[in-house]
Amino acid sequence: MPHLVAILAYDRLCMFEFGCAVELFALERPELGVDWYRHAICAAEPGPLRGTGGVRIEAPHTLAMLRRADTIVIPGWRDAAERPPEALLKAVRAAHARGARLCTICSGVFVLAHAGLLDGKRATTHWRYAERLAQEFPLIDVDPSALYVDEGQLITSAGSAAGLDMLMHLVRRDHGPRVANAVAQRLVMSPHREGGQAQFVPRPMPSDEASPIAVLQDWLRAHPREAHTVASMARHALMSARTLQRRFKEATGLAPLEWLTRERVAIAKELLETRETLDVEAVADLAGLGSPESMRRHFRLMGLPAPSRYRRQFG
């Protein structure tokens, strides 16, 4: 029989993550020439079940279906602070014990965490929940930057769209790159993003766009190639270096030079994505990162692929 994927549904369901799993596994794909997945939508608790936006869901199956499933997909759990129902935890523990593959999207990782299945293992989740997950479950090796983490039988992913990357990773594992590429083409998405790629490179901005810090940031963004220092930034902002560092940290949560480095990396990413005629040396220079070696180092520190590889994936 084709591989059976059970997709969990519960009250206050995260519809995007749920929809990604349904889109990938519930559609028939005869053009692929393989035994595509069977699917089952399973209610994790008695109804009625409501999704985000007030949608009502009628799931045709119960948790009993998890006894037969080869893969179980757990979309974002409704509240990271709420312990999942004991019946759900018991069902996923039993499924894990008999060898089923368990996959989570976003806050769905808390279901596996409460079930005790991630102790001693590496896992990820949406960056908003990473600190909470690490604090509440110190035995889990939380990677807050990865798009998804494949531990074999347990696969966890970050927020929303990263879940789709993780699900495509499963298709690639099960059916190979040819089939995965064909599915990605139908979904109009990149055929492959590696799990170790960073979730995002934050670019904190002050809330007051007219503040001296916001004005300084605009100027720095327009002149990334200049050799900026804290002293030169302070002179441009007409304040002391000490005051600049204090106010910059208050406005963005970052030190001035740390913010500048992230901004330069963001500029380099944009150039790699949109200016295919520029070589890596020119990109590094225009972004203010100096040399290709320096740019590669900063990309690596921020969890990004090497610049040339980044361009192949996203250019």
Helices and strands as residue ranges (DSSP letters): E 4-9, H 15-25, G 30-32, E 38-43, E 49-50, E 56-57, G 63-67, E 71-74, H 86-97, E 101-105, G 106-108, H 109-114, E 122-123, H 127-136, E 141-142, E 148-150, E 154-157, H 161-187, H 212-222, H 230-237, H 241-252, H 256-274, H 280-286, H 292-301, H 307-314
